[in-house]
Amino acid sequence: MARIIDGEEMNLIGDNLRRLRRQRKMSQQALANKLETLAIYICRGSISRIEDKQRTVTDIELYGLAKVLGVSIQELFPAEIDI
């Protein structure tokens, strides 16, 4: 059985996370700071690694990212996922 995430990419949301963050003119540090107000601790470096698809994302982190960016969780994922 093939893995959902195969190869070197560790998450599906990295590209959209970067795009949405930049659309809001938010730095990685500002995003990390806003997440901290929700008691979700992701440092700036980890946000960079998520955007580069080098780090996995937990469900709680996914929830916080969507909330801070003002989008649905689904909007963080690519429109089409080849599973």
C-alpha positions as a Markdown table, in Angstrom:
| # | Residue | x | y | z |
|---|---|---|---|---|
| 1 | Met | 0.0 | 0.0 | 0.0 |
| 2 | Ala | 1.4 | 3.4 | -1.0 |
| 3 | Arg | 1.8 | 6.0 | 1.7 |
| 4 | Ile | -0.3 | 9.2 | 1.4 |
| 5 | Ile | 2.9 | 11.3 | 1.7 |
| 6 | Asp | 5.6 | 9.5 | -0.2 |
| 7 | Gly | 9.1 | 10.7 | -0.9 |
| 8 | Glu | 10.7 | 13.7 | 0.7 |
| 9 | Glu | 7.6 | 15.9 | 1.3 |
| 10 | Met | 6.3 | 15.7 | 4.9 |
| 11 | Asn | 3.0 | 17.6 | 4.5 |
| 12 | Leu | 0.5 | 18.7 | 2.0 |
| 13 | Ile | -0.1 | 22.3 | 3.2 |
| 14 | Gly | 3.3 | 23.9 | 2.8 |
| 15 | Asp | 2.7 | 25.7 | -0.5 |
| 16 | Asn | -0.7 | 27.0 | 0.5 |
| 17 | Leu | 0.5 | 28.0 | 4.0 |
| 18 | Arg | 3.2 | 30.2 | 2.4 |
| 19 | Arg | 0.8 | 31.7 | -0.1 |
| 20 | Leu | -1.8 | 32.5 | 2.5 |
| 21 | Arg | 0.7 | 33.9 | 4.9 |
| 22 | Arg | 2.2 | 36.2 | 2.3 |
| 23 | Gln | -1.2 | 37.3 | 1.0 |
| 24 | Arg | -1.8 | 38.6 | 4.6 |
| 25 | Lys | 1.6 | 40.3 | 4.6 |
| 26 | Met | 2.5 | 38.3 | 7.6 |
| 27 | Ser | 6.1 | 37.2 | 8.5 |
| 28 | Gln | 6.8 | 33.8 | 9.7 |
| 29 | Gln | 7.6 | 35.3 | 13.1 |
| 30 | Ala | 4.3 | 37.2 | 13.2 |
| 31 | Leu | 2.5 | 33.9 | 12.4 |
| 32 | Ala | 4.4 | 32.1 | 15.2 |
| 33 | Asn | 3.5 | 34.9 | 17.6 |
| 34 | Lys | -0.2 | 34.8 | 16.8 |
| 35 | Leu | -0.2 | 31.0 | 17.2 |
| 36 | Glu | 1.3 | 31.4 | 20.6 |
| 37 | Thr | -1.7 | 33.4 | 21.7 |
| 38 | Leu | -3.7 | 30.2 | 21.1 |
| 39 | Ala | -1.2 | 28.2 | 23.1 |
| 40 | Ile | 0.1 | 26.6 | 19.9 |
| 41 | Tyr | 3.9 | 26.8 | 20.0 |
| 42 | Ile | 5.5 | 26.6 | 16.5 |
| 43 | Cys | 8.7 | 28.6 | 16.2 |
| 44 | Arg | 9.6 | 30.6 | 13.2 |
| 45 | Gly | 12.1 | 28.0 | 12.0 |
| 46 | Ser | 9.4 | 25.3 | 12.2 |
| 47 | Ile | 7.0 | 27.4 | 10.1 |
| 48 | Ser | 9.8 | 27.6 | 7.5 |
| 49 | Arg | 10.2 | 23.9 | 7.6 |
| 50 | Ile | 6.4 | 23.4 | 7.2 |
| 51 | Glu | 6.3 | 25.7 | 4.2 |
| 52 | Asp | 9.3 | 23.8 | 2.7 |
| 53 | Lys | 7.4 | 20.5 | 3.4 |
| 54 | Gln | 10.2 | 19.3 | 5.6 |
| 55 | Arg | 8.1 | 19.0 | 8.8 |
| 56 | Thr | 4.8 | 17.3 | 9.6 |
| 57 | Val | 1.8 | 19.2 | 11.0 |
| 58 | Thr | -0.3 | 18.0 | 13.9 |
| 59 | Asp | -4.1 | 18.4 | 13.9 |
| 60 | Ile | -3.9 | 21.1 | 16.6 |
| 61 | Glu | -1.3 | 23.0 | 14.6 |
| 62 | Leu | -3.5 | 22.7 | 11.5 |
| 63 | Tyr | -6.5 | 24.1 | 13.4 |
| 64 | Gly | -4.4 | 27.0 | 14.7 |
| 65 | Leu | -2.9 | 27.9 | 11.4 |
| 66 | Ala | -6.4 | 28.0 | 9.8 |
| 67 | Lys | -7.8 | 30.1 | 12.6 |
| 68 | Val | -4.9 | 32.6 | 12.6 |
| 69 | Leu | -5.0 | 32.9 | 8.8 |
| 70 | Gly | -8.8 | 33.2 | 8.8 |
| 71 | Val | -9.4 | 30.3 | 6.4 |
| 72 | Ser | -11.0 | 26.9 | 6.7 |
| 73 | Ile | -8.8 | 23.9 | 7.3 |
| 74 | Gln | -9.7 | 22.7 | 3.8 |
| 75 | Glu | -8.2 | 25.8 | 2.2 |
| 76 | Leu | -4.8 | 24.9 | 3.6 |
| 77 | Phe | -4.8 | 21.7 | 1.4 |
| 78 | Pro | -4.2 | 21.6 | -2.3 |
| 79 | Ala | -7.4 | 21.7 | -4.5 |
| 80 | Glu | -6.6 | 18.2 | -5.8 |
| 81 | Ile | -4.8 | 15.5 | -3.7 |
| 82 | Asp | -3.7 | 12.4 | -5.6 |
| 83 | Ile | -4.1 | 9.6 | -3.2 |
